Amino acid sequence: MEVVGTIRFIGVSIVTLEHLREAQLIEDVVSVQNPYNVGNRHGNEALLAACENDAIAFIPYFPLDGGDLDTVKALEPIARAHDATTWQVALAWLLHRSPVMLPIPGTSSLAHLDENVAAASLELSKEEYATLDALA
């Protein structure tokens, strides 16, 4: 039997907490995609907390740059301490930031893919995470 016009899952993008709550009154929302990275969290902390509370995936838009990471000087010494790139540190921070965080960094080569994957095993200290957390 063919089912036409059925939507299985709904995700929303570039929304406020109020928009999310309004959408949830209509249907279950399984994901939110908003601009978010270590250098740009503008207005998204309460939204991320709501996603955590409601078990909604949070997919950061521009998780590794969009020009935002150039302003985060705290990434440089942390990256040097771990023999990593600033992008790896930024991705490690995102992965540690929330259990509902689902960053999808773009890649243009296998080497870049390997670099992104390696960020998942990068273990920053509590102090390093705190330094990056405090940038909000």
C-alpha positions in Angstrom: 0.0 0.0 0.0 1.5 3.3 -1.1 1.2 6.2 1.3 1.4 9.6 -0.4 2.0 12.9 1.3 3.1 11.5 4.6 5.8 13.2 6.6 7.7 11.0 9.0 9.8 13.5 10.9 9.8 17.2 11.2 12.8 19.4 11.8 12.9 23.2 12.1 15.7 25.6 11.1 16.7 29.1 12.2 14.1 29.3 15.0 13.7 30.9 18.4 12.5 29.1 21.4 9.1 30.6 20.9 9.0 29.2 17.3 10.0 25.8 18.6 7.2 25.8 21.2 4.7 26.9 18.5 5.8 24.1 16.2 5.5 21.6 19.0 1.9 22.5 19.4 1.3 21.4 15.9 3.5 18.3 15.6 6.4 16.6 17.2 9.7 18.2 16.3 12.8 15.9 16.1 15.5 18.3 15.3 16.5 22.0 15.4 19.2 23.5 13.1 20.4 26.9 14.1 23.7 28.8 13.8 25.8 27.7 16.7 29.5 27.2 17.4 32.1 28.1 20.0 32.3 31.7 18.6 28.6 32.2 17.9 25.9 31.1 20.3 23.7 34.2 19.9 20.3 33.5 21.5 20.6 29.8 21.3 21.5 28.7 24.8 17.8 28.6 26.0 16.8 26.8 22.8 19.6 24.2 23.2 18.4 23.7 26.8 14.9 23.1 25.6 16.2 20.6 23.0 18.0 18.8 25.8 14.9 18.7 27.9 12.7 17.5 25.1 15.3 15.1 23.6 15.4 17.0 20.3 18.5 16.8 18.2 20.3 20.1 17.9 22.2 20.4 14.6 24.5 23.4 14.7 24.5 25.4 11.5 28.1 26.5 10.6 29.5 24.3 13.4 33.1 25.1 12.5 33.3 28.5 11.1 31.1 30.8 9.1 33.8 33.4 10.1 33.0 33.0 13.8 36.1 31.0 14.8 38.5 33.7 13.6 37.5 35.8 16.6 38.0 33.1 19.2 41.6 33.5 20.3 41.2 31.0 23.2 41.2 28.2 20.6 44.8 28.7 19.5 46.6 27.9 22.8 44.3 24.9 23.4 45.0 23.6 19.9 48.7 24.0 20.3 48.6 22.1 23.7 46.9 19.2 22.0 48.8 19.3 18.7 45.4 19.9 17.0 43.8 22.5 14.8 41.5 25.2 16.1 38.7 23.5 14.1 39.3 20.2 15.9 39.1 22.0 19.3 35.9 23.7 18.2 34.4 20.5 17.1 35.5 18.7 20.3 33.9 21.5 22.3 30.6 21.0 20.4 30.6 17.3 20.9 31.2 17.8 24.6 28.7 20.7 24.9 25.5 18.7 24.9 24.3 15.1 24.5 21.7 16.2 21.8 24.4 18.1 19.8 24.8 16.7 16.3 27.4 18.7 14.4 27.7 17.9 10.7 30.9 19.6 9.6 31.5 19.9 5.9 34.6 18.5 4.3 36.3 18.9 1.0 38.9 16.1 1.2 39.7 12.8 2.8 42.4 14.6 4.9 39.8 17.1 6.1 37.4 14.2 6.9 40.2 12.5 8.9 40.8 15.7 10.8 37.1 16.1 11.7 36.9 12.5 12.8 40.0 12.8 15.0 38.3 15.7 16.9 35.9 13.1 18.4 38.7 11.6 20.4 40.3 14.9 21.4 40.1 15.1 25.2 40.2 18.6 26.5 40.7 19.3 30.2 37.9 20.6 32.4 39.7 23.9 32.5 39.9 24.1 28.7 36.2 23.4 28.4 35.4 26.0 31.0 37.5 28.5 29.1 35.5 27.9 26.0 32.2 27.7 27.8 32.9 31.2 29.3 33.1 32.8 25.9 29.3 32.9 25.6 
